[in-house]
């Protein structure tokens, strides 16, 4: 894969010369003809490349041990105000996350 975001060329973990040549040929073809690159399923050719998206309705749970220590004492009080997002044990629950949500958007929460 080439470019900063690995958007050009397929990935193959096989280290053989034949496999590396196959990946190189496919990558060079995509470098020279951008219209042959993978495109986003939703936005199509409006943006360069593809966006990684969720494949099904999902739920994200952040265990209380991963919440910053400064915020952990507040977890019990927050459950009373926001029971949908904070469980009684202090875990943060985000969801349901709809199918097709960009993964990069979730990573920036």
MMTF fields as JSON, N, C-alpha, C and O atoms, coordinates in Angstrom:
{
  "mmtfVersion": "1.0.0",
  "mmtfProducer": "UNKNOWN",
  "numBonds": 435,
  "numAtoms": 436,
  "numGroups": 109,
  "numChains": 1,
  "numModels": 1,
  "chainsPerModel": [1],
  "groupsPerChain": [109],
  "chainIdList": ["A"],
  "bondAtomList": [4, 2, 8, 6, 12, 10, 16, 14, 20, 18, 24, 22, 28, 26, 32, 30, 36, 34, 40, 38, 44, 42, 48, 46, 52, 50, 56, 54, 60, 58, 64, 62, 68, 66, 72, 70, 76, 74, 80, 78, 84, 82, 88, 86, 92, 90, 96, 94, 100, 98, 104, 102, 108, 106, 112, 110, 116, 114, 120, 118, 124, 122, 128, 126, 132, 130, 136, 134, 140, 138, 144, 142, 148, 146, 152, 150, 156, 154, 160, 158, 164, 162, 168, 166, 172, 170, 176, 174, 180, 178, 184, 182, 188, 186, 192, 190, 196, 194, 200, 198, 204, 202, 208, 206, 212, 210, 216, 214, 220, 218, 224, 222, 228, 226, 232, 230, 236, 234, 240, 238, 244, 242, 248, 246, 252, 250, 256, 254, 260, 258, 264, 262, 268, 266, 272, 270, 276, 274, 280, 278, 284, 282, 288, 286, 292, 290, 296, 294, 300, 298, 304, 302, 308, 306, 312, 310, 316, 314, 320, 318, 324, 322, 328, 326, 332, 330, 336, 334, 340, 338, 344, 342, 348, 346, 352, 350, 356, 354, 360, 358, 364, 362, 368, 366, 372, 370, 376, 374, 380, 378, 384, 382, 388, 386, 392, 390, 396, 394, 400, 398, 404, 402, 408, 406, 412, 410, 416, 414, 420, 418, 424, 422, 428, 426, 432, 430],
  "bondOrderList": [1, 1, 1, 1, 1, 1, 1, 1, 1, 1, 1, 1, 1, 1, 1, 1, 1, 1, 1, 1, 1, 1, 1, 1, 1, 1, 1, 1, 1, 1, 1, 1, 1, 1, 1, 1, 1, 1, 1, 1, 1, 1, 1, 1, 1, 1, 1, 1, 1, 1, 1, 1, 1, 1, 1, 1, 1, 1, 1, 1, 1, 1, 1, 1, 1, 1, 1, 1, 1, 1, 1, 1, 1, 1, 1, 1, 1, 1, 1, 1, 1, 1, 1, 1, 1, 1, 1, 1, 1, 1, 1, 1, 1, 1, 1, 1, 1, 1, 1, 1, 1, 1, 1, 1, 1, 1, 1, 1],
  "groupList": [{"groupName": "UNK", "atomNameList": ["N", "CA", "C", "O"], "elementList": ["N", "C", "C", "O"], "formalChargeList": [0, 0, 0, 0], "bondAtomList": [1, 0, 2, 1, 3, 2], "bondOrderList": [1, 1, 2], "singleLetterCode": "X", "chemCompType": "L-PEPTIDE LINKING"}],
  "groupTypeList": [0, 0, 0, 0, 0, 0, 0, 0, 0, 0, 0, 0, 0, 0, 0, 0, 0, 0, 0, 0, 0, 0, 0, 0, 0, 0, 0, 0, 0, 0, 0, 0, 0, 0, 0, 0, 0, 0, 0, 0, 0, 0, 0, 0, 0, 0, 0, 0, 0, 0, 0, 0, 0, 0, 0, 0, 0, 0, 0, 0, 0, 0, 0, 0, 0, 0, 0, 0, 0, 0, 0, 0, 0, 0, 0, 0, 0, 0, 0, 0, 0, 0, 0, 0, 0, 0, 0, 0, 0, 0, 0, 0, 0, 0, 0, 0, 0, 0, 0, 0, 0, 0, 0, 0, 0, 0, 0, 0, 0],
  "groupIdList": [1, 2, 3, 4, 5, 6, 7, 8, 9, 10, 11, 12, 13, 14, 15, 16, 17, 18, 19, 20, 21, 22, 23, 24, 25, 26, 27, 28, 29, 30, 31, 32, 33, 34, 35, 36, 37, 38, 39, 40, 41, 42, 43, 44, 45, 46, 47, 48, 49, 50, 51, 52, 53, 54, 55, 56, 57, 58, 59, 60, 61, 62, 63, 64, 65, 66, 67, 68, 69, 70, 71, 72, 73, 74, 75, 76, 77, 78, 79, 80, 81, 82, 83, 84, 85, 86, 87, 88, 89, 90, 91, 92, 93, 94, 95, 96, 97, 98, 99, 100, 101, 102, 103, 104, 105, 106, 107, 108, 109],
  "secStructList": [7, 5, 1, 6, 6, 7, 7, 5, 1, 7, 7, 7, 7, 7, 7, 1, 2, 2, 2, 2, 2, 2, 2, 2, 2, 2, 2, 2, 2, 2, 2, 2, 7, 4, 4, 4, 1, 7, 7, 5, 6, 6, 6, 5, 6, 6, 1, 1, 1, 7, 7, 7, 5, 7, 1, 1, 7, 3, 3, 3, 3, 3, 7, 4, 4, 4, 1, 7, 2, 2, 2, 2, 6, 6, 2, 2, 2, 2, 2, 2, 2, 7, 6, 6, 6, 5, 7, 6, 6, 1, 7, 3, 3, 3, 3, 3, 3, 7, 6, 6, 7, 5, 2, 2, 2, 2, 2, 6, 7],
  "xCoordList": [0.829, 0.0, 0.868, 1.904, 0.432, 1.175, 0.359, -0.825, 0.98, 0.478, 0.367, 0.43, 0.204, 0.214, -0.891, -0.679, -2.049, -3.181, -3.366, -4.423, -2.355, -2.41, -3.636, -4.224, -4.014, -5.228, -4.987, -5.941, -3.739, -3.433, -2.76, -1.705, -3.368, -2.783, -3.348, -3.693, -3.438, -3.936, -2.837, -1.659, -3.222, -2.272, -2.262, -3.317, -1.075, -0.928, 0.217, 1.325, -0.034, 0.987, 1.991, 2.972, 1.762, 2.679, 3.976, 3.927, 5.145, 6.404, 7.074, 8.177, 6.449, 7.09, 7.253, 6.513, 8.212, 8.481, 7.272, 6.906, 6.658, 5.493, 4.355, 3.717, 4.112, 3.052, 3.388, 2.52, 4.624, 5.035, 4.944, 4.582, 5.259, 5.151, 3.678, 3.345, 2.809, 1.381, 0.833, 0.077, 1.215, 0.776, 1.355, 0.658, 2.632, 3.259, 2.539, 2.251, 2.25, 1.554, 0.183, -0.186, -0.562, -1.885, -1.761, -2.582, -0.743, -0.552, -0.168, -0.697, 0.746, 1.16, -0.009, -0.162, -0.828, -2.008, -2.945, -3.495, -3.123, -3.993, -3.353, -4.056, -2.019, -1.334, -1.488, -1.684, -1.399, -1.47, -2.907, -3.142, -3.851, -5.269, -6.08, -6.589, -6.206, -6.915, -8.36, -8.901, -8.99, -10.377, -10.485, -11.589, -9.364, -9.374, -9.192, -9.213, -9.014, -8.851, -10.193, -11.251, -10.133, -11.35, -12.055, -11.412, -13.375, -14.16, -15.116, -15.493, -15.499, -16.419, -17.793, -18.269, -18.424, -19.723, -20.829, -21.794, -20.7, -21.75, -21.488, -22.386, -20.252, -19.938, -19.402, -19.313, -19.048, -18.574, -17.315, -16.343, -17.326, -16.127, -16.084, -15.279, -16.932, -16.912, -15.674, -15.248, -15.093, -13.88, -12.87, -13.26, -11.588, -10.597, -10.53, -10.487, -10.52, -10.379, -11.685, -12.768, -11.556, -12.717, -12.694, -11.635, -13.852, -13.994, -14.363, -15.304, -13.624, -13.983, -15.255, -15.352, -16.235, -17.533, -17.919, -17.427, -18.807, -19.298, -20.142, -20.835, -20.075, -20.788, -22.13, -22.929, -22.382, -23.659, -23.909, -23.021, -25.114, -25.424, -24.507, -24.382, -23.869, -22.835, -23.071, -23.911, -22.322, -22.337, -20.893, -20.105, -20.527, -19.17, -19.221, -19.918, -18.48, -18.426, -17.003, -16.067, -16.844, -15.544, -15.564, -16.264, -14.804, -14.799, -14.293, -13.48, -14.779, -14.435, -12.927, -12.426, -12.2, -10.756, -10.032, -8.891, -10.658, -10.042, -10.476, -9.992, -11.384, -11.798, -10.702, -10.206, -10.309, -9.261, -9.585, -10.737, -8.548, -8.735, -9.434, -10.204, -9.174, -9.797, -11.318, -12.034, -11.814, -13.253, -13.949, -15.175, -13.192, -13.813, -14.693, -15.753, -14.319, -15.234, -16.568, -17.56, -16.61, -17.846, -18.764, -19.931, -18.252, -19.011, -20.347, -21.357, -20.386, -21.641, -22.68, -23.855, -22.265, -23.202, -23.695, -24.844, -22.836, -23.211, -24.243, -25.104, -24.161, -25.154, -26.555, -27.508, -26.692, -28.011, -28.559, -29.759, -27.677, -28.105, -28.202, -29.087, -27.287, -27.241, -27.205, -26.196, -28.275, -28.239, -28.08, -27.641, -28.427, -28.285, -26.822, -26.463, -25.971, -24.571, -23.595, -22.489, -23.966, -23.069, -23.801, -24.869, -23.206, -23.838, -23.619, -22.849, -24.304, -24.154, -22.732, -22.268, -22.033, -20.653, -19.672, -18.495, -20.113, -19.251, -18.777, -18.079, -19.14, -18.756, -19.511, -20.67, -18.847, -19.485, -19.962, -19.179, -21.245, -21.851, -22.282, -23.07, -21.764, -22.123, -22.807, -22.221, -23.999, -24.699, -26.193, -26.649, -26.943, -26.51, -25.9, -26.36, -24.862, -24.173, -24.727, -24.635, -25.298, -25.937, -24.948, -23.772, -25.452, -24.659, -24.254, -25.065, -23.005, -22.523, -21.897, -21.516, -21.78, -21.161, -19.653, -19.027, -19.044, -17.597, -16.828, -17.089, -15.886, -15.094, -14.234, -14.025, -13.735, -12.931, -13.704, -13.128, -15.006, -15.845, -15.91, -15.821, -16.065, -16.109, -14.776, -14.744, -13.683, -12.356, -12.099, -11.255, -12.811, -12.598, -13.558, -13.582, -14.343, -15.266, -14.499, -15.094],
  "yCoordList": [-1.201, 0.0, 1.258, 1.317, 2.24, 3.481, 4.658, 4.52, 5.773, 7.047, 6.991, 5.92, 8.148, 8.265, 7.444, 6.872, 7.387, 6.673, 5.267, 4.664, 4.732, 3.383, 3.186, 2.105, 4.235, 4.151, 3.615, 3.368, 3.432, 2.962, 1.604, 1.459, 0.628, -0.706, -1.633, -1.2, -2.913, -3.911, -4.31, -4.046, -4.937, -5.449, -6.96, -7.591, -7.542, -8.992, -9.332, -8.823, -10.169, -10.502, -11.537, -11.821, -12.099, -13.089, -12.392, -11.483, -12.798, -12.114, -12.604, -12.155, -13.504, -14.048, -12.971, -11.988, -13.164, -12.217, -12.109, -11.011, -13.241, -13.222, -12.388, -11.606, -12.556, -11.801, -10.317, -9.478, -9.988, -8.588, -7.936, -6.764, -8.656, -8.117, -7.889, -6.905, -8.806, -8.66, -7.405, -6.641, -7.202, -6.018, -4.753, -3.746, -4.801, -3.645, -3.273, -2.099, -4.25, -3.981, -3.346, -2.379, -3.9, -3.351, -1.931, -1.067, -1.694, -0.367, 0.667, 1.778, 0.312, 1.25, 1.568, 2.712, 0.586, 0.815, 1.824, 2.699, 1.701, 2.648, 4.024, 5.035, 4.075, 5.371, 6.124, 7.339, 5.398, 6.03, 6.308, 7.248, 5.523, 5.687, 5.787, 4.777, 6.998, 7.169, 6.666, 6.307, 6.637, 6.152, 4.668, 4.176, 3.936, 2.509, 2.257, 1.108, 3.321, 3.175, 2.874, 3.146, 2.308, 2.027, 3.345, 4.331, 3.35, 4.542, 4.256, 3.112, 5.319, 5.193, 4.749, 5.216, 3.844, 3.304, 4.356, 4.285, 5.328, 6.331, 7.577, 8.072, 8.084, 9.345, 9.172, 10.146, 7.961, 7.697, 8.465, 8.445, 9.143, 9.85, 11.302, 12.084, 11.674, 13.035, 13.279, 14.422, 12.203, 12.3, 11.286, 10.272, 11.539, 10.53, 9.405, 9.672, 8.175, 7.04, 6.569, 6.989, 5.689, 5.09, 5.428, 5.704, 5.406, 5.656, 4.339, 3.67, 3.961, 2.763, 3.056, 4.079, 2.152, 2.347, 1.102, 0.006, 1.279, 0.128, -0.731, -0.221, -2.042, -2.963, -3.402, -4.02, -3.088, -3.443, -2.493, -1.736, -2.531, -1.717, -2.171, -3.366, -1.21, -1.533, -0.83, 0.064, -1.247, -0.662, -0.523, -1.45, 0.608, 0.835, 1.006, 1.886, 0.162, 0.235, 0.542, -0.163, 1.601, 1.968, 1.588, 2.228, 0.547, 0.123, 1.238, 2.071, 1.238, 2.286, 2.374, 3.448, 1.295, 1.32, 2.155, 2.558, 2.425, 3.228, 4.688, 5.508, 5.013, 6.404, 7.101, 6.521, 8.322, 9.015, 9.061, 9.25, 8.885, 8.817, 10.051, 9.948, 11.202, 12.432, 12.405, 13.066, 11.654, 11.598, 10.429, 10.426, 9.432, 8.248, 8.551, 7.938, 9.463, 9.763, 10.34, 10.221, 10.953, 11.559, 10.541, 10.839, 9.343, 8.354, 8.005, 7.919, 7.803, 7.412, 8.515, 8.238, 9.761, 10.88, 11.071, 11.453, 10.808, 10.963, 9.908, 10.163, 8.724, 7.682, 8.158, 7.85, 8.889, 9.368, 10.349, 10.353, 11.189, 12.18, 11.616, 12.001, 10.698, 10.151, 8.618, 8.022, 7.981, 6.516, 5.795, 4.645, 6.451, 5.798, 5.666, 4.736, 6.595, 6.611, 6.077, 5.672, 6.064, 5.6, 4.539, 4.794, 3.328, 2.238, 2.441, 3.309, 1.633, 1.736, 1.427, 1.954, 0.586, 0.264, 1.337, 1.262, 2.327, 3.412, 3.289, 4.176, 2.203, 2.044, 3.051, 3.371, 3.537, 4.459, 3.65, 2.933, 3.764, 3.032, 4.01, 4.92, 3.82, 4.669, 3.781, 2.81, 4.107, 3.315, 3.389, 3.956, 2.844, 2.081, 2.988, 4.104, 2.471, 3.161, 2.565, 1.355, 3.386, 2.843, 2.245, 2.607, 1.331, 0.73, 1.834, 2.694, 1.806, 2.787, 4.024, 4.939, 4.079, 5.22, 5.21, 4.163, 6.335, 6.353, 6.033, 6.615, 5.11, 4.695, 5.852, 5.991, 6.683, 7.838, 8.81, 9.441, 8.944, 9.81, 9.283, 10.056, 7.969, 7.364, 7.514, 7.71, 7.423, 7.522, 8.923, 9.099, 9.906, 11.282, 11.722, 12.903, 10.821, 11.199, 11.484, 11.817],
  "zCoordList": [0.0, 0.0, 0.0, 0.663, -0.742, -0.878, -0.365, -0.057, -0.28, 0.224, 1.748, 2.352, 2.342, 3.791, 4.458, 5.527, 3.844, 4.445, 3.868, 4.056, 3.169, 2.588, 1.697, 1.669, 0.975, 0.162, -1.241, -1.978, -1.619, -2.972, -2.886, -2.269, -3.5, -3.544, -2.48, -1.381, -2.821, -1.867, -0.881, -1.119, 0.21, 1.198, 1.11, 1.041, 1.112, 1.106, 2.056, 1.893, 3.025, 4.018, 3.521, 4.207, 2.348, 1.783, 1.351, 0.521, 1.897, 1.571, 0.289, -0.023, -0.458, -1.661, -2.731, -2.754, -3.601, -4.676, -5.605, -6.025, -5.924, -6.82, -6.221, -6.926, -4.941, -4.276, -4.226, -4.469, -3.919, -3.865, -5.24, -5.34, -6.279, -7.644, -8.023, -8.684, -7.599, -7.878, -7.186, -7.786, -5.932, -5.189, -5.818, -5.941, -6.216, -6.85, -8.146, -8.377, -8.982, -10.246, -10.011, -10.676, -9.061, -8.755, -8.196, -8.506, -7.379, -6.78, -7.817, -7.815, -8.702, -9.752, -10.669, -11.098, -10.973, -11.815, -11.154, -11.824, -9.844, -9.135, -9.02, -9.015, -8.927, -8.867, -10.196, -10.21, -11.294, -12.609, -13.056, -13.815, -12.606, -12.946, -11.653, -11.168, -11.088, -9.813, -9.835, -8.789, -11.011, -11.069, -10.748, -10.512, -10.733, -10.399, -8.902, -8.461, -8.123, -6.676, -6.021, -6.588, -4.819, -4.053, -3.732, -3.373, -3.865, -3.569, -2.437, -2.186, -1.758, -0.632, -1.129, -2.163, -0.383, -0.773, -0.704, -1.465, 0.198, 0.37, -0.473, -1.155, -0.424, -1.095, -2.509, -3.256, -2.886, -4.245, -4.59, -3.834, -5.734, -6.182, -5.716, -6.222, -4.766, -4.223, -3.367, -3.199, -2.824, -2.02, -2.539, -3.119, -2.342, -2.758, -1.726, -0.525, -2.172, -1.267, -0.67, -1.077, 0.304, 0.962, 2.447, 3.011, 3.071, 4.503, 5.164, 4.737, 6.21, 6.97, 7.752, 8.43, 7.656, 8.299, 9.094, 8.825, 10.076, 10.832, 9.902, 9.022, 10.108, 9.222, 9.788, 9.085, 11.054, 11.685, 12.842, 13.233, 13.388, 14.56, 15.694, 15.962, 16.353, 17.33, 18.657, 18.765, 19.656, 20.999, 21.439, 21.253, 22.015, 22.497, 24.003, 24.509, 24.729, 26.184, 26.614, 26.239, 27.407, 27.963, 29.433, 30.217, 29.835, 31.238, 32.159, 31.757, 33.373, 34.334, 34.552, 34.886, 34.377, 34.557, 33.512, 33.738, 32.381, 31.333, 31.384, 30.604, 32.295, 32.48, 33.286, 34.251, 32.924, 33.689, 35.181, 35.574, 36.006, 37.458, 38.017, 38.971, 37.438, 37.93, 37.757, 38.509, 36.784, 36.518, 37.207, 37.309, 37.684, 38.28, 39.487, 39.608, 40.392, 41.512, 41.065, 41.783, 39.911, 39.411, 38.738, 38.484, 38.446, 37.681, 38.336, 37.637, 39.647, 40.307, 40.21, 39.97, 40.393, 40.276, 38.854, 38.632, 37.904, 36.5, 36.109, 35.266, 36.717, 36.414, 36.768, 36.053, 37.84, 38.245, 37.209, 36.933, 36.627, 35.656, 34.244, 33.479, 33.891, 32.534, 32.57, 32.195, 33.009, 33.139, 31.802, 31.767, 30.719, 29.409, 28.998, 28.277, 29.454, 29.021, 30.06, 29.702, 31.328, 32.392, 33.204, 33.759, 33.268, 34.019, 35.515, 35.925, 36.328, 37.782, 38.213, 39.224, 37.47, 37.794, 37.357, 37.71, 36.605, 36.172, 34.741, 34.25, 34.051, 32.652, 31.786, 32.051, 30.762, 29.82, 28.625, 28.001, 28.308, 27.195, 26.119, 26.375, 24.921, 23.787, 22.751, 22.272, 22.421, 21.426, 21.634, 22.627, 20.747, 19.588, 18.513, 18.273, 17.886, 16.799, 15.505, 15.302, 14.632, 13.434, 12.444, 12.41, 11.649, 10.575, 9.595, 9.252, 9.151, 8.185, 8.794, 8.064, 10.127, 10.798, 10.528, 10.688, 10.125, 9.904, 11.187, 12.239, 11.086, 12.246, 12.742, 13.947, 11.831, 12.223, 13.085, 13.971, 12.844, 13.659, 15.091, 16.045, 15.24, 16.573, 17.296, 18.511, 16.553, 17.163, 17.712, 18.59, 17.207, 17.653, 18.743, 19.087, 19.294, 20.384, 21.64, 22.665]
}
